[in-house]
Amino acid sequence: MGYDQKFVREESLIFFIRNKDNPTTPFITVEYSLKKHKVIQCYGNHNSRPTAEVLEFVNKKWLPYANRKLRNLVA
């Protein structure tokens, strides 16, 4: 099932994360599970695998931030 179908079914959200120093250049795309509150997929430009540094950022910085913000929207 593709991103679009999961989005329409309200199963996941898609985030396009950009580097603040270069906001016009794609950085990473993250698929976030609304049910599990976790990252399902994380890819760089042209479906490349993210570096360990990027994965650490996504899991340790971005994910807690996203969970807090999304929790506030639902509450």
C-alpha positions in Angstrom: 0.0 0.0 0.0 1.4 3.4 -1.0 1.7 6.6 1.1 -1.3 8.1 -0.5 -3.6 5.2 0.4 -2.4 5.1 4.0 -2.9 8.9 4.2 -6.4 8.7 2.9 -7.3 5.9 5.4 -5.9 8.2 8.1 -3.3 5.5 9.1 -0.2 7.6 8.6 1.1 11.1 8.0 3.9 12.0 5.6 6.4 14.6 6.6 9.0 16.3 4.4 11.7 17.3 6.7 14.1 20.1 5.4 17.3 21.5 6.7 16.7 25.0 8.0 20.0 26.2 6.4 18.7 25.0 3.0 14.9 24.8 3.1 14.4 24.5 -0.7 16.4 21.3 -1.0 14.7 18.0 -0.1 16.3 16.4 2.9 14.3 13.4 4.2 10.7 12.0 3.9 9.2 10.4 7.0 6.1 8.2 7.2 4.6 8.4 10.7 2.1 5.9 12.0 -0.9 7.6 13.7 -1.8 4.3 15.5 1.7 3.4 16.8 3.0 7.0 17.1 6.3 6.0 15.5 8.3 6.4 12.3 7.4 3.6 9.8 9.7 4.8 6.9 12.5 7.3 6.6 14.2 8.0 3.3 16.5 10.5 1.8 16.6 12.0 -1.7 15.7 9.4 -4.4 14.8 6.8 -1.8 18.3 6.7 -0.4 19.0 5.3 3.0 19.5 8.0 5.6 22.8 8.2 7.5 23.1 7.1 11.1 23.3 10.8 12.0 19.9 11.5 10.2 18.3 8.5 11.9 19.5 9.6 15.3 18.0 13.1 14.6 14.7 11.6 13.5 14.4 9.2 16.4 15.8 11.3 19.2 14.8 14.9 18.3 12.1 14.9 15.6 9.9 12.0 16.8 9.5 13.3 20.4 8.7 16.7 19.0 6.2 15.3 16.5 4.5 13.2 19.2 4.1 16.2 21.5 2.7 18.4 18.7 0.3 15.7 17.4 -0.9 14.9 21.0 -1.7 18.6 21.4 -3.7 18.7 18.2 -5.8 15.7 19.3 -6.4 16.8 22.9 
